[in-house]
């Protein structure tokens, strides 16, 4: 359960969410993450540091091959849930999280077509509210 607004803000970045998603399933090196996410290794390394500092990921092992040290990371939990108080803007500094969450819910509602559920423009807001509740 994420209760710190600063930690929750880390999840606003799609690259960090992609890193967490992949590290939930297996240990990966920055090089492997870069390959999976289609990014360069320096970009992945940049995003790993704040995730590790926040306690969302951890160094799981290192492998030394010649002069090369490979680091492997894993997520510290299978699921990360943002606290209800943050998502409702009840904690000072969490207003941005509320705004970002609403955008995610609106995108999810707009994408229901992929599941065979036609949503009109007038219904998107209603569906976003339902997604938020559940």
C-alpha positions in Angstrom: 0.0 0.0 0.0 1.5 3.3 -1.1 0.6 6.1 1.3 3.4 8.6 0.5 2.4 11.1 -2.2 6.0 11.4 -3.4 6.2 7.6 -3.9 2.8 7.5 -5.6 4.0 10.3 -8.1 6.8 7.9 -9.2 4.1 5.7 -10.7 2.8 8.5 -12.9 5.7 7.9 -15.4 4.9 5.1 -17.9 8.5 3.9 -18.0 8.5 3.4 -14.3 5.2 1.6 -14.4 6.6 -0.6 -17.2 9.7 -1.4 -15.1 7.6 -2.3 -12.1 5.3 -4.4 -14.2 8.1 -6.4 -15.6 10.0 -6.8 -12.3 6.8 -8.2 -10.6 7.2 -11.3 -12.7 11.0 -11.9 -12.8 14.4 -10.6 -11.9 15.8 -8.5 -14.8 18.9 -6.5 -15.4 18.8 -2.9 -16.7 19.9 -4.2 -20.1 17.0 -6.7 -20.2 14.5 -4.1 -19.1 15.8 -1.7 -21.8 15.3 -4.4 -24.4 11.8 -5.2 -23.2 10.7 -1.6 -23.0 12.4 -0.4 -26.1 14.5 2.2 -24.2 18.2 2.7 -23.8 20.0 1.4 -20.7 20.9 4.8 -19.4 17.2 5.8 -19.4 16.3 2.6 -17.5 19.1 3.1 -15.0 17.9 6.7 -14.4 14.4 5.4 -13.5 15.7 2.5 -11.4 17.3 4.7 -8.8 14.2 6.5 -7.5 12.2 3.2 -7.6 14.9 1.6 -5.5 15.2 4.5 -3.1 11.4 4.5 -2.6 11.5 0.8 -1.8 9.4 -0.3 -4.8 12.2 -2.4 -6.2 15.4 -4.0 -4.8 18.7 -5.3 -6.0 18.2 -9.1 -6.0 21.6 -10.3 -7.2 24.8 -9.4 -8.9 26.7 -11.5 -11.4 30.4 -10.8 -12.2 31.6 -11.9 -15.7 35.2 -10.8 -16.3 35.3 -7.0 -15.6 31.5 -6.7 -16.0 29.1 -6.5 -13.1 25.5 -7.3 -13.9 22.9 -6.2 -11.5 19.4 -7.8 -11.3 16.4 -6.2 -9.8 13.0 -7.4 -8.6 9.8 -5.6 -7.4 9.3 -5.7 -3.6 5.6 -6.6 -4.1 3.4 -8.3 -6.6 0.9 -5.5 -6.5 1.2 -1.8 -5.6 -2.0 -0.1 -4.5 -2.2 3.7 -4.0 -3.9 4.5 -0.7 -7.5 5.6 -0.9 -6.7 8.8 1.0 -4.1 9.8 -1.7 -6.5 9.0 -4.6 -9.1 11.2 -3.0 -6.8 14.1 -2.4 -7.2 13.9 1.4 -3.4 14.1 2.0 -1.6 17.4 1.3 0.3 17.1 -1.9 -1.8 14.3 -3.4 -3.9 16.6 -5.6 -1.7 15.7 -8.6 -2.3 12.0 -8.0 -6.0 12.6 -8.1 -5.6 14.4 -11.5 -3.4 11.7 -12.9 -5.8 8.9 -11.7 -8.7 10.6 -13.3 -6.8 10.7 -16.6 -6.1 7.0 -16.3 -9.7 6.2 -15.7 -10.9 8.3 -18.6 -8.4 6.5 -20.9 -9.5 3.2 -19.6 -13.2 4.1 -20.2 -12.3 5.2 -23.7 -10.6 1.9 -24.4 -13.5 -0.4 -23.5 -14.1 -0.8 -27.2 -11.2 -3.3 -27.2 -13.4 -5.5 -25.0 -16.4 -5.3 -27.2 -18.1 -2.7 -25.0 -19.1 0.4 -27.0 -19.0 3.6 -24.9 -20.3 6.9 -26.3 -18.6 10.2 -25.6 -21.5 11.1 -23.2 -20.9 7.9 -21.2 -17.2 8.1 -20.8 -17.3 10.2 -17.7 -19.8 7.8 -16.0 -17.6 4.8 -16.9 -14.5 6.6 -15.6 -16.3 7.1 -12.2 -17.3 3.5 -12.1 -13.7 2.4 -12.8 -12.5 4.7 -10.1 -14.9 3.2 -7.6 -13.8 -0.4 -8.4 
